[in-house]
Amino acid sequence: MDTQALNRRIGLTFRPLAPKETDFEFLFLTVSSGFAASCFAWLSLGLPWPGCLFRRLTGLPCPTCGATRSAIALVHGDLLGAIQQNPLMVVCYGLSFVINLYAAAVLLFRLPRPRLASLPAKVKRMLGMLVAAALGANWIYLLAHR
């Protein structure tokens, strides 16, 4: 199947932002950058990180336990340490970084934006199952390495 046929099948188009359309690129870049800046400020002030309520109640790590330690390890250039703390969060941080680069480029150079008109239900289910499987595998990893 060629690229154009696939684009027609899932409704992928590249176009400028329509009037009154939600600017997802701006929104993602603003929220993720604001969150990162607030975390940096929190650390710079030496404030304590809130503990994991799930871990406190059960003694077991939650699916996102180690996310903060993973981010700190990444900031210090320790990729292996970050992966050991929480592998899924390293993937999420990497994807967020790539999406932020994309969003900045789109906003800076006023590029056409990719938009999906409709994603088939089968694809949505598969994506949902992939996310659930990744969360489950990550949690098993965290439980095994606590």
N, C-alpha and C positions, 0 to 999 in steps of 0.2 A: 504494500500500500504506500503510495507516494505521500509526501508531506502535505500537499494541497488537499488531497482527499481526506486525510486525517483531520486537518484543520476544519474542513467543512463538516465532518462527522461530529466533532465535539464542539463546533462553533467557535473556534479560536480566531480572534481577529486582533489586529494591531491598529489602534486608532488613538486620536487625541482624546483627552478627557472631555466628556459631554457636559453641557451646562447642568449644574446642580447634582452632578454625579458624585458619589463619595470618592474622595481622593485617597484610596487605600495606601498608595505609596507614601504620601505625606503623613498620613495617620500612623503607619507602621514605623517610619523613621522617627517621628516625633516621640511616640510612646516608648519605643525601645531605647532611644538615645536618652530620654528623660529618666527612664528607669536605671540605665547604666550610670548616668551622672549622679543620681541620688544614692546609688549603692557606693559609688566612689567617695561621695561626700560623707556618707555614714562611716565608711572605713577610715577616712582621713581624720574624722573627729574621734576615732577610737571608741565608738559606741559598740556595745555588745550586740551580736546578732541574736534574733529571737530563736529559741530552740524549737525543735520539732515536737508538736503536741502529740502526734501519733506515736512517735518513738517514746515520749515520756509516759504515755498511757499504757503502751503495749510492750515496750522494750525491743520492738522490731523496727527496722528502718521503713519509712514510707517510700513509695516509688520515686520521689524526688530528693530523698535524703542524700546529702553530699553535693547538692547543686552549688551551694555557696563556696564550699571548699574547692570544688572543681573550677569555678570561675576564678577564684584567687590563684589557683595553680596555673591556669591559662594566662592570667595577667603577668605572672612571674616567668612565663615561658616554659613551664613544666607540663608538656603535653601528656606524657605518660602518667604523671601524678594526677592530672585532671581526669584522664580516662579511668584510672583506678578508683577515683572518688565516685564518679557517676558517668558511665559511658554515654548514655542517652542524652544527658545534658550537654556533653561536648558536641554531639551532633547538632543539637538544638542551637547552641551558641554559634556553631559554624554556619548553620543555615541562616540564622538571624544576621550574622555579619555579611553574608553574601546578599541577602535580601536588602540590607541597608545600603550596600554598595550600588545595587541595582536601583533602589529608590532614589538615592542621591543623584545618580547619573540621569535618570528619567526627569527628575525635577530640575536639575542644573541645565541640561541640554534640551529640555522640552521635547523629549522623544515620544513617539507613539507608544501607547501602553497596551500590553497584551491583556485581552479580556476573553473569558469563556462565556458564550451565550448559554450553553446548557451542557452539563456533564451527565452522561448516561448514569442511571441508577446503579447499574452493575459496577461501574468504575467507582462511584461513591462508596458502595459497600466494600469493595476491595480496599480502598484507601482507609476506610474505617477499621477494617480487619487488620491492616498493616500497622496502623497506629496502636491498636489494642495489643497486637503481638509484640511490638517493640516495647510498650510499657510493661507487659508481662515478663518478657525476657530480661529487661532491665531490673525489675523488681526481684526476680529470681537471682540475678547476679548480686544485687545488694544484700539479699538475705544470706547468700552463700559466703559472702566476703565481709560479714559484719564483725 
